[in-house]
Amino acid sequence: MRCGDCNALVWLAESTEKDRLTKRPLFTICCKQGRIKLPIIRDPPIELENLLNEPSFRSNIRVFNSLLSMCSMGAEIDYSIVNSGGPFCFKVHGENYHSIGSLLPVDGERPKFLQMYIFDTSNEIKNRLSIMNREGNETLDTQILASLIKMLDENNVLAKIFRKARDKYESGDSAEMKIHMVGYDKRKRQYELPSANEIAGLIVGDFSTTVGERDVLVQHKTGNLQRILATHPLYMSLQYPLLFPYGEIGFYDGIPYVQKSQSNQNNGFVKMTEYYMYRIHNRNTEASTITRSGRLFHQYVVDAFTSIEASRLTFIKLNQKSIRADVYNNVKDALCRGDHDSRSLGKRIVLPSSITGSPRYMAEKYQDAMALCRSYGNPDLFITMTANPKWAEIDEYLRISGDSSANDRSDIESRVFHLKLDQLMAGRENVCSDEVDKFVSAELPDRIIDPEGYKLVEQHMMHGPCGLDKPNNSCMENGICTKKYPRPFCLSSCLDDKGYIIYKRRDLLSSYVMKGDIKLDNQYVVPHNLDLLKQFQAHINVEFCNKTSAIKYLFKYITKGVDKATVVLENKSNDENEIENYLDCRYVSACESMWLIFKFEIHHQHPPVQRLSIHLPGQQPALFNDSSDLEQVVSNCEFRPSMFMAYLETNKIDPDARNLTYVQFPTKYVWNKTEHTWTKRKIGQSIGRLYNVHPSSGELYYLRLLINHLKGPTSFEDILTVNGIEYKKFHESCVARGLLDGDEEWHEAMTEAATWATPQQLRELFVMLLVHCEVSSPLKLWNAFWKCMSEDIVYQQRRLLNFTDYDLSDVELQIYTLIEVELLLFQYDQSLSNYTDLPKLDKSSIGRLSNTVLADEQYLNVQCLKDSSKEQISLLNEEQKEVYEAVLESVHNSSGKLFFLYGPGGTGKTFVYNTIINKLRSEKNIVIPVASSVT
């Protein structure tokens, strides 16, 4: 259907509400319910219109656009993805920006970008082709390039200005030239934005024209590059002449909303996100040049999102420099000294968790997820769904819009996937942990009884082929499938010793599919739910995860962006730039860009988690800027209590509140951010989560320990008081309450951390406690938590040795874990020998573990070796078989004979060696081949 306000193609399920009078659906995803109206996109020139209908042109459109672009793009393109096989994917990393050079190149350098419109235009096509670093023998059609240049000369207002500069240059006019591209600042309103024909102009000789801070002034000849603001009206037109062949004006920071009523005269301005959301939709009232551009559309949407993100990060970077945070006591102390200048206080705020996908954002979501697990237990199912480009909704949209491929429309794939995801979440149900086979299947349905299910599993849920059948498959690494296929047959579902499900996979002769000439049976079926598969008709992997003890690694996988921000060492000199680190590390593709442009959530949880802050007396956070009056800052802190202070105040006046701990408080009360008060909950539900505090934090850690145990404290004094005695420190209060008996606080710290921290973080915490916290019995702490600290050891060794079946005994696990602890202690100039009751490393054991050659021999795939040796033996000729049998007889009889095999090159000596080695290894013998030479 079409939006009633802007005529965009939409689905009814994307409607946010209905009009009160007409009852027609209203849509925010396209025009914000009619509040946005942009100029209509004109039909492209006939030359471009015809080329856009050619698949061969659309596959090379990015290259043609780069040849004609007037500015450069700063992001690093991931060519390992862009040039790989499969559906096209444009992916970048690092900071993205557009830069523009001077009108003429520096002497001795070749012209680039806009310079090719002005300099040496008699060789223009040759110059443009020479800048492309094309691989292989692929060439571009020079006639198409020439026709596009001519098209831009005739239609593009920017190209016309550059050609005017060319004419001045080629006429021999020695006067310097500059091109002034007008920006717009909604704050100044000193002029209205000019039309497209007036927004850029050539200035010759007289440079007295006023240049705004958002304008672009292209210099005559310089080696420097100038960045173009993402809010400049020509930001996209300069980069994408084939998407904006007339040099149209794009987004600028001052496009007003449509006035919906007479009562609201100040409607505000269109945000950059809303602008690109509007532009990306198809309407039958305007041209679809942008969305029809194939691979260039991928680049455009990535560019659009990175521009949106850059604007947000720029705001944070520029404004957070003036916003400071300090504790209440520090501000009061400054006032007592007579210092009213807020610039002398505080610390900088860098990259907050409000930025979706940032390290702090991902860390918060991970901790929230673990809080939900602590309250409700492990989740039942882990579901991974992949979009199907052949979904009926996508096909219908492509038919109406006239597009030929779903891969060319990452916006449609994202929108339909979002609709499907909403359907999946709406249909969730509780799963009984004792009925795994009812919800998860790892077998092919019977092709006679359920032909639809059989076809869907064959199409969407078969892994491979891989392994020996296809060793170059993407899942293969060092000759082994990283997804652990083929999986072993199993008569019934069961749990292994690690808590992971081994699904029922019966060896049935009739259960197989053919992928080409390769037969795949139940060993290659990806676990799934047949009802979900039939409903969504896409790859939808369903795994049972309720019983696994490693649930935190599941959430680590989901929020893997957290890896770089879990442990942060703050740089006191402010050299650490979290914004730059974030930009350098993240990769962005077209589908992800569209998802974020449409503001689709990347995280959903129910019930919500209320994060609870605590602080020591007089140390509640105080936010202020450079110009703040410190007396007003103090006044705000006194009249606007922190979340924790408001909790204490509520306990004073509400008897019901005194029956709850701080963590339990959100289940019955709601935090009002505006009023800074807790009010009784009337509807809904929520759980609380206290922010983590490291044991080395001293009094704050002990306060958190007390808050976890106490119900209904009314003040800090109340927390410090035990049996009528008010202690001076929270540590003393913990001792008086018996919370610190026998290293109990350190055991509690490790117990809580074990629910969410990685083994590496647990080892670091263990060492920190040993070094700084005076643990009275390190051995008891070690015995209680060494298994938690060793959970990643087997995985590391399997990767190191490249053996998926590699396993370690408890003794070996302890040795490896002690080695890791010893390495951490070394950073503090300490050793395990400093702690008399801790286990010590045995040198002989270390030597045995370090013998990777021996370990390799102990964990070979015996079944695979049996199959290989059986096939090799059948291929031996008579002479080779004679050698083979002689060697095997000597080994089996322990004769210890020495054999010398002689033969010229190509007679199969190596084949005989490999056959003997595989046969002996298949019998679980250790074989270590050694090459030697005599000179």
ABEGO torsion letter per residue (X at the ends): XBBAAAGBBBBAAABABBBAAAGBBBBAAAAGGGABBBBBBBBBBAAAAAAAABAAAAAAAAAAAAAABABBBABBBBAAAAABBEBBBBBBBEBBBBBBBBABBBBGBBBBEAAAAABGAAAAAAAAAAABBBBEABBBBAAAAAAAAAAAAAABAAAAAAAAAAAAAAAGBABBBBBBBBBBBAAAGABBBBBAAAABBBBBGBAABBBBAABBBBBABBABBBBBBAABAAAAAAABAAABAAGBBBBBBGBBBBBABAABABAEBBBAAAAAAAAABBBAABBAAAAAAEAAAAAAAAAAAAAAAAAAAAAAAAAAAABBBBBAAAAAAAAAAGBABAAABEBBBBBBAABBGBAAAAAAAAAAAAAAAAAAEBBABBBBBBBBAABAAAAAAAAAAGBABAAABAAAAAAAAAAAAAAAAAABBBBBAABAAAABBABBBBAAABAAAAAAAAAAABBOBBEAABAABAABBGGBBAAGOBBBBBABBBBBAAGBBBBBBBBBAABBBBBEABBBBAAABBBBBAAAAAAAGBBBBBBBAAABAAAAAAAAAAAAAAAAAABBBBBAAGABBAAAAAAAABBBBAAAAAAAAAGBBABBBOBBBBBBBBBBBGABBBBBBAABBAAAAAAAAAABBBAAAAAAAAAAABAAAAABBAAAAAAABBBBAAAGBBBBBABEBBBBBBBBBBAAAEAAAAAAAAAAABBGBABAAAAABBGGBBBABAAAAAAAAGAABGGAAAAAAAAAAAAABBAAAAAAAAAAAAAAAGBABAAAAAAAAAAAAAAAAAAAAAAAAGBAABBBBAAAAAAAAAAAAAAAAAAAGBBAAABAABBBBBAAAAAAAABAAAAAAAABBAAAAAAAAAAAAAABBAAAAAAAAAAAAAAAAGAGBBBBBBEBBGAGAAAAAAAAAAAAAAAGBBBBBBBBBBX
